[in-house]
């Protein structure tokens, strides 16, 4: 079993991450983690904070001479902005006139968190609910991703829409109809998406999306969108229907839904599946050279909570960023009076970043399920377990059914 914990406030000193359960002898270096951290920071539509931060990981334990030790891995990512917040974020008792936030932003965690934790300063709520925490998730997820690469499993993503601007060529159709090129991998789609400043796959769409974001900025508004995550190369048999909390689709949905501002997750065709005839959507089984494939992939690579070995396809929806420059109605908690919400530095849209974070969370969940099935203390042991199981799948099936 893998697990990770994160700690850190958005404008505090640093983000701390502890990753546990990664086998020993996995080659990994700082540059690999930093590469993915940089991907998360990119994207047209982010606010000025991203000009201050340059996320780089410090490895404090668990990796030696370029390889994991099999022990807890402790990671640190500094908040460069902290120097500007030292007093406001100090752990010591503040002076008399410490500034407090008293007006919650609608749709943000401001009010809910303040009530829940009984705070007298909304700042306390803002700091931990901030998406800054997702840098930690990408750091942890990139270690999981490195592990999966050793087994030919690849995770990628792209932005499907921002502010309702969709592509003209619907690439997602190809994912569901299983019309992908032989050498297609999850990562190959990320390589294309990373070339775009908003992580879309088409140049025309990129121009339209940027125009939409510009328009939204002018209105003092924000935008959300949808994105798709794809994992390829999975063996069959990850996850289980034995219990509700063993299901792979449930674990993936939980992980993606847990990302700040995500409001919807679909596996495969998701909601569209619900409106169709079964005969139109169910993935028929076909035999090719004595091995079984699905004709289509409408179930998104998961049947009965178990990976089928077809690509895992997940679509997620992110709501528009809660902080608006044209404020909405709110309440001044110090007087219980109606007031306009506060303007605060923020992003205008963060859908491209969200897609990279979701990739990391999906890599994490898949690596966890993989470890549950093929786990070992070292990478070598895990490889032995994996290869021994995978090489016998077909012969076992034939053997089990030969007398019928
Ligand atoms: C965020 C508000 C902005 C974002 C931040 C998330 O930060 P600030 O309030 O400092 O301008 O830039 O995202 C990050 C710092 C990050 O690394 O993604 C929020 O309120 O959630």
Boltz pocket constraint, residues with backbone or C-beta under 6 A from the ligand:
constraints:
  - pocket:
      binder: B
      contacts: [[A, 10], [A, 47], [A, 48], [A, 49], [A, 50], [A, 53], [A, 81], [A, 126], [A, 129], [A, 130], [A, 131], [A, 132], [A, 133], [A, 135], [A, 345], [A, 346], [A, 347]]
      max_distance: 6.0
